[in-house]
Every structure is written in C-alpha cells, then in structure tokens.
Amino acid sequence: MNKLIIIIFVVQIFLSSMAACLDLYSEFQLAAESKYDYLGMQYFYKSLQVNAPTELDNVALVLWGLQSFGRWFIVLSNLMSISLILTLETVKVLQGEFIKWDIDLVDTDRGITAKV
C-alpha cells in the first residue's frame, strides 16, 4: 500500500509540474495576443520585449510558476481519495480474517491453519 501512495504522489507531482508549465506557456501566449494590461502576464511579456529580464522579473516568474504548481497540486489532490485507500485496507483485513476462519484451508496431516 505504501508503494501505491508513493506512486500516486509522484504522478501527482509530475502532472502538476506539466500543468504549471502549460499554464505559464498559455499565459505568455495570451499576453502576447492581448491588448488588455490588467492580465497577469502582460507586465512580464512587455518587460521581456523591451529589455533583458532583471533579477526581479526572474523571481516573479518563479513565484508565478510555484503558485501555478500549487494550484494544480491542490486540484489533483483528489486523484485517489483517502477514503478509497482506507476501504482497500479494510477489505484486505477482512479477507485475511475470512481466510483464517475457513476450515477448508487447514492442513489435516500437520494440523496447520492458514495464517495471514
């Protein structure tokens, strides 16, 4: 079960990273085609066209990307809900108990029952 959680977490991070990159790219495309100054990326787009990016611009772009990553991470956090994981664990425990209780799973020669 721990491997499943780690795999889901890694997939969630990968998908969030890809979505953040696509979000940043689409924002730049929207800023390039837009005539409206109140859009978020319009400042960065105009600044990068006029002169080389400053350190403040780089920090702002990184923060924008981290915010986008965080938003997508929250959106994708319900990829596999905790209740589903708990249900799977409960089913495994109950199936193990039923296997232990089954009298057909007893080795009569040695008197050994099934252990789970």
C-alpha positions in Angstrom: 0.0 0.0 0.0 2.9 2.4 0.7 4.2 1.9 -2.8 0.8 2.8 -4.2 0.8 6.1 -2.2 4.3 6.9 -3.3 3.4 6.2 -7.0 0.3 8.4 -6.8 2.3 11.2 -5.1 5.0 11.0 -7.9 2.3 11.0 -10.6 0.6 13.9 -9.0 3.8 15.9 -8.8 4.6 15.1 -12.4 1.1 16.1 -13.6 1.2 19.3 -11.5 4.6 20.3 -13.0 3.4 19.7 -16.5 0.2 21.6 -15.9 2.1 24.5 -14.4 4.4 24.7 -17.4 1.5 24.6 -19.8 -0.2 27.3 -17.7 2.8 29.5 -17.9 3.1 29.0 -21.6 -0.6 29.7 -22.2 -0.4 32.8 -20.1 2.5 34.1 -22.2 0.6 33.4 -25.4 -2.4 35.1 -24.0 -0.3 38.1 -23.0 1.3 38.3 -26.5 -2.1 38.4 -28.2 -3.9 40.6 -25.7 -4.5 44.3 -25.7 -5.5 44.4 -22.1 -3.0 45.5 -19.5 -4.8 44.1 -16.5 -4.0 40.5 -17.3 -1.3 38.9 -15.1 1.4 38.1 -17.6 1.1 41.3 -19.6 3.7 43.0 -17.4 6.3 40.2 -17.9 5.7 40.0 -21.6 6.2 43.7 -22.2 9.2 43.8 -19.9 10.9 40.9 -21.7 10.2 42.5 -25.1 11.8 45.8 -24.1 14.9 44.7 -22.3 16.6 41.7 -20.8 14.9 40.1 -17.8 16.0 41.5 -14.5 16.5 39.5 -11.3 13.2 40.8 -10.0 11.5 39.5 -13.2 13.1 36.1 -12.7 11.9 35.9 -9.1 8.4 37.0 -10.0 8.3 34.3 -12.8 9.5 31.6 -10.4 6.8 32.7 -7.9 4.2 32.7 -10.6 5.2 29.1 -11.6 5.2 27.9 -7.9 1.8 29.4 -7.4 0.6 27.6 -10.6 2.2 24.3 -9.4 0.5 24.7 -6.0 -2.9 25.3 -7.6 -2.6 22.3 -9.8 -1.3 20.2 -6.9 -4.4 21.1 -4.9 -6.7 20.4 -7.9 -5.1 17.0 -8.4 -5.0 16.1 -4.7 -8.3 14.1 -5.2 -6.7 11.8 -7.7 -7.1 9.0 -5.3 -9.0 9.9 -2.2 -8.1 8.8 1.3 -11.4 7.0 1.8 -10.7 4.8 -1.2 -7.3 3.8 0.3 -8.9 3.1 3.7 -11.6 1.0 2.0 -9.0 -1.1 0.2 -7.1 -1.7 3.5 -10.3 -2.7 5.3 -11.2 -5.1 2.6 -7.7 -6.7 2.8 -8.0 -7.1 6.6 -11.5 -8.7 6.3 -10.4 -11.0 3.5 -7.5 -12.1 5.7 -9.8 -12.9 8.6 -12.1 -14.9 6.3 -9.1 -16.9 5.1 -8.1 -17.6 8.7 -11.6 -18.7 9.6 -12.0 -21.0 6.6 -11.9 -24.7 7.8 -11.2 -25.9 4.3 -7.8 -24.2 4.4 -6.5 -26.5 7.2 -3.7 -29.0 6.6 -5.1 -32.0 8.3 -1.9 -34.0 8.2 0.1 -31.4 10.1 -2.8 -29.6 11.8 -1.7 -26.2 10.4 -4.3 -23.5 9.7 -3.9 -20.7 7.2 -2.0 -17.7 8.6 -2.4 -14.3 7.0 
